[in-house]
Amino acid sequence: MTINSLKDGDCGVIVRVNADDKMRERLFSFGIVKSGQIKRIKSSLGGSTILVEIDRNCVALRAEEAESILIEQGENVCKM
């Protein structure tokens, strides 16, 4: 499952980032790391950008960036 498949307000734990080295470094600089908790806040009308919360910081991701972030969703996963 990826961030794109979450509904607004849902959250999960990052399992893996499927991206090239440059993109992985960029996402890492935002705090997107394995085992991190991430929450989907909302997306733009066309769905081209997604606002997420990571460690009490908000980051806007492009849809293709969000698609490269694999997450696990389950009960009691998000404690934000």
ZAMI-894729 format. One record per residue (C-alpha): x, y, z; residue in one letter. Coordinates in steps of 0.02 Angstrom, whole numbers, plus 32768, in hexadecimal, padded with zeros to 4 digits. Last residue first. Layout:
BEGIN
XYZa
...
END
This chain:
BEGIN
7FFA823F8321m
7FF181908368k
7FD7813582C6c
7FE7807982BCv
7F628050833Fn
7F007FEE82BEe
7F567FCD821Bg
7FAA801C8185q
80517FEA8140e
80A9806280CBi
810580638027l
8147810C7FEFi
816581117F32s
80B181437F0Ce
80C481DC7F7Aa
8150821A7F0Be
80E681FE7E6Fe
8055825E7EBFa
80C582F37EE5r
80E4830B7F9El
80B8839D800Fa
8109839080BBv
80C183B68166c
812B83A18202n
80EF835282A6r
815D82B8828Bd
811B82A081DCi
807982EE81A2e
804482DD80ECv
7FFE83548069l
7FE383007FC2i
8000834E7F18t
7FBE831F7E6Bs
7F1782E37EAFg
7EB783547E39g
7E6483B17EC8l
7F0183B27F32s
7F17832F7FB8s
7EF783268073k
7F4782FD811Bi
7F94825380F7r
7FEE821C8195k
809C81D2819Fi
80F081718229q
81A78145820Fg
81DE808F820Bs
824780AE816Ek
826D81658150v
821081FC810Di
825B82878176g
8253830B80EFf
830F82F780CDs
82EF823C80B8f
82758264802Bl
82FC82C57FD0r
837E823E7FF0e
830781B97FADr
82E582237F12m
839E82307EEAk
83C081797F10d
833481367EA3d
828C81117EF2a
822C80837F43n
822180BE7FF8v
81F780338072r
818B80088109v
814E80B4813Di
80CE80A581C8v
801B80DA81ABg
7F9D816681B2c
7EED81938180d
7EAB8246818Bg
7E8D825580CFd
7E7981A78086k
7F11813B8067l
7F3280ED7FBCs
7FA681787F84n
8011815D8020i
803C80B17FDDt
800080008000m
END
